[in-house]
Amino acid sequence: MHEQEIVMTVTSKGQVTIPAEVRRVLRIKKHRKIALVINRTGEVKLKVPRYPNIDSIVGKAGRLNRPLSWQELRAVARAERLSSKASRQHG
């Protein structure tokens, strides 16, 4: 498939209609979630999200051997946040 530019008009409410050809290529049905992905250069891509709603991610992360306490959850979240922050500063 060759690259093709399709022009859309933004309404006064900031909405656009996704052309039928794009909906067909992405298999977008009525009421389906879509995502806009912006990369570092400012390029924007339209895609169907891998996990469009909460129900679609149930069980994807595996299971815990035991329930975690609130303090344990906070510690895990804090560690992940610091790790993510560090990787952004060095990457």
KEZAKOL-55295 format. One record per residue (C-alpha): chain; x, y, z; residue number from 1. Coordinates in nm, 4 decimals, decimal comma, padded with zeros to 6 digits. Layout:
KEZAKOL-55295
<rec chain="A" xx="X" yy="Y" zz="Z" resi="NUM"/>
...
//
This chain:
KEZAKOL-55295
<rec chain="A" xx="00,0000" yy="00,0000" zz="00,0000" resi="1"/>
<rec chain="A" xx="00,1414" yy="00,3384" zz="-00,0934" resi="2"/>
<rec chain="A" xx="00,1369" yy="00,6420" zz="00,1347" resi="3"/>
<rec chain="A" xx="-00,1717" yy="00,8547" zz="00,0845" resi="4"/>
<rec chain="A" xx="-00,2679" yy="01,1890" zz="00,2359" resi="5"/>
<rec chain="A" xx="-00,6360" yy="01,2264" zz="00,3197" resi="6"/>
<rec chain="A" xx="-00,7574" yy="01,5718" zz="00,4213" resi="7"/>
<rec chain="A" xx="-01,0269" yy="01,6126" zz="00,6880" resi="8"/>
<rec chain="A" xx="-01,2041" yy="01,9252" zz="00,8134" resi="9"/>
<rec chain="A" xx="-01,2183" yy="02,0146" zz="01,1829" resi="10"/>
<rec chain="A" xx="-01,5630" yy="02,1301" zz="01,2989" resi="11"/>
<rec chain="A" xx="-01,6263" yy="02,4196" zz="01,5378" resi="12"/>
<rec chain="A" xx="-01,6410" yy="02,1582" zz="01,8164" resi="13"/>
<rec chain="A" xx="-01,2949" yy="02,0263" zz="01,7254" resi="14"/>
<rec chain="A" xx="-01,4316" yy="01,7073" zz="01,5713" resi="15"/>
<rec chain="A" xx="-01,3373" yy="01,5325" zz="01,2483" resi="16"/>
<rec chain="A" xx="-01,5042" yy="01,2565" zz="01,0500" resi="17"/>
<rec chain="A" xx="-01,2736" yy="00,9661" zz="00,9774" resi="18"/>
<rec chain="A" xx="-01,3127" yy="00,8867" zz="00,6064" resi="19"/>
<rec chain="A" xx="-01,4631" yy="00,5487" zz="00,5123" resi="20"/>
<rec chain="A" xx="-01,1377" yy="00,4332" zz="00,3503" resi="21"/>
<rec chain="A" xx="-00,9446" yy="00,4899" zz="00,6747" resi="22"/>
<rec chain="A" xx="-01,2166" yy="00,3202" zz="00,8805" resi="23"/>
<rec chain="A" xx="-01,2033" yy="00,0243" zz="00,6438" resi="24"/>
<rec chain="A" xx="-00,8224" yy="-00,0081" zz="00,6609" resi="25"/>
<rec chain="A" xx="-00,8222" yy="00,0132" zz="01,0429" resi="26"/>
<rec chain="A" xx="-01,1413" yy="-00,1959" zz="01,0733" resi="27"/>
<rec chain="A" xx="-01,3026" yy="00,0750" zz="01,2842" resi="28"/>
<rec chain="A" xx="-01,6650" yy="-00,0023" zz="01,3646" resi="29"/>
<rec chain="A" xx="-01,9283" yy="00,2217" zz="01,5198" resi="30"/>
<rec chain="A" xx="-01,8549" yy="00,3129" zz="01,8873" resi="31"/>
<rec chain="A" xx="-01,4996" yy="00,1728" zz="01,8644" resi="32"/>
<rec chain="A" xx="-01,2189" yy="00,3515" zz="02,0505" resi="33"/>
<rec chain="A" xx="-00,9300" yy="00,4956" zz="01,8491" resi="34"/>
<rec chain="A" xx="-00,6014" yy="00,6520" zz="01,9562" resi="35"/>
<rec chain="A" xx="-00,3863" yy="00,9353" zz="01,8261" resi="36"/>
<rec chain="A" xx="-00,0173" yy="00,8695" zz="01,8851" resi="37"/>
<rec chain="A" xx="00,2216" yy="01,1676" zz="01,8761" resi="38"/>
<rec chain="A" xx="00,5919" yy="01,0893" zz="01,8375" resi="39"/>
<rec chain="A" xx="00,8902" yy="01,3062" zz="01,9328" resi="40"/>
<rec chain="A" xx="00,9045" yy="01,4744" zz="01,5926" resi="41"/>
<rec chain="A" xx="00,5407" yy="01,5801" zz="01,6141" resi="42"/>
<rec chain="A" xx="00,4141" yy="01,3225" zz="01,3659" resi="43"/>
<rec chain="A" xx="00,0637" yy="01,2025" zz="01,4579" resi="44"/>
<rec chain="A" xx="-00,0643" yy="00,8531" zz="01,3803" resi="45"/>
<rec chain="A" xx="-00,4195" yy="00,7247" zz="01,4085" resi="46"/>
<rec chain="A" xx="-00,4472" yy="00,3673" zz="01,5360" resi="47"/>
<rec chain="A" xx="-00,6770" yy="00,1234" zz="01,7048" resi="48"/>
<rec chain="A" xx="-00,5586" yy="00,0897" zz="02,0671" resi="49"/>
<rec chain="A" xx="-00,4441" yy="-00,2524" zz="02,1813" resi="50"/>
<rec chain="A" xx="-00,6526" yy="-00,2192" zz="02,4974" resi="51"/>
<rec chain="A" xx="-00,9496" yy="00,0076" zz="02,4176" resi="52"/>
<rec chain="A" xx="-01,1174" yy="-00,0338" zz="02,7582" resi="53"/>
<rec chain="A" xx="-01,0610" yy="-00,1663" zz="03,1098" resi="54"/>
<rec chain="A" xx="-01,2290" yy="-00,5004" zz="03,0358" resi="55"/>
<rec chain="A" xx="-00,9807" yy="-00,5712" zz="02,7569" resi="56"/>
<rec chain="A" xx="-00,6808" yy="-00,5660" zz="02,9936" resi="57"/>
<rec chain="A" xx="-00,8193" yy="-00,8007" zz="03,2589" resi="58"/>
<rec chain="A" xx="-00,5628" yy="-01,0740" zz="03,3182" resi="59"/>
<rec chain="A" xx="-00,2977" yy="-00,9278" zz="03,0859" resi="60"/>
<rec chain="A" xx="-00,0530" yy="-00,8452" zz="03,3667" resi="61"/>
<rec chain="A" xx="-00,0690" yy="-01,1874" zz="03,5292" resi="62"/>
<rec chain="A" xx="-00,1688" yy="-01,2583" zz="03,8875" resi="63"/>
<rec chain="A" xx="-00,0243" yy="-01,1823" zz="04,2263" resi="64"/>
<rec chain="A" xx="00,0588" yy="-01,4642" zz="04,4666" resi="65"/>
<rec chain="A" xx="-00,1151" yy="-01,2669" zz="04,7408" resi="66"/>
<rec chain="A" xx="-00,3020" yy="-00,9369" zz="04,7711" resi="67"/>
<rec chain="A" xx="-00,0768" yy="-00,6349" zz="04,8294" resi="68"/>
<rec chain="A" xx="-00,1323" yy="-00,3859" zz="05,1083" resi="69"/>
<rec chain="A" xx="-00,1854" yy="-00,0176" zz="05,0279" resi="70"/>
<rec chain="A" xx="00,1700" yy="00,0574" zz="05,1446" resi="71"/>
<rec chain="A" xx="00,3117" yy="-00,2141" zz="04,9184" resi="72"/>
<rec chain="A" xx="00,1146" yy="-00,0816" zz="04,6203" resi="73"/>
<rec chain="A" xx="00,2445" yy="00,2711" zz="04,6852" resi="74"/>
<rec chain="A" xx="00,6026" yy="00,1420" zz="04,7086" resi="75"/>
<rec chain="A" xx="00,5686" yy="-00,0453" zz="04,3766" resi="76"/>
<rec chain="A" xx="00,4137" yy="00,2590" zz="04,2058" resi="77"/>
<rec chain="A" xx="00,6844" yy="00,4899" zz="04,3433" resi="78"/>
<rec chain="A" xx="00,9629" yy="00,2566" zz="04,2257" resi="79"/>
<rec chain="A" xx="00,8099" yy="00,2299" zz="03,8757" resi="80"/>
<rec chain="A" xx="00,7680" yy="00,6084" zz="03,8554" resi="81"/>
<rec chain="A" xx="01,1303" yy="00,6705" zz="03,9543" resi="82"/>
<rec chain="A" xx="01,2519" yy="00,4084" zz="03,7081" resi="83"/>
<rec chain="A" xx="01,0448" yy="00,5608" zz="03,4278" resi="84"/>
<rec chain="A" xx="01,1665" yy="00,9108" zz="03,5150" resi="85"/>
<rec chain="A" xx="01,5307" yy="00,7962" zz="03,5155" resi="86"/>
<rec chain="A" xx="01,4994" yy="00,6211" zz="03,1791" resi="87"/>
<rec chain="A" xx="01,3453" yy="00,9350" zz="03,0202" resi="88"/>
<rec chain="A" xx="01,6339" yy="01,1491" zz="03,1482" resi="89"/>
<rec chain="A" xx="01,8939" yy="00,9088" zz="03,0079" resi="90"/>
<rec chain="A" xx="01,7161" yy="00,8045" zz="02,6911" resi="91"/>
//
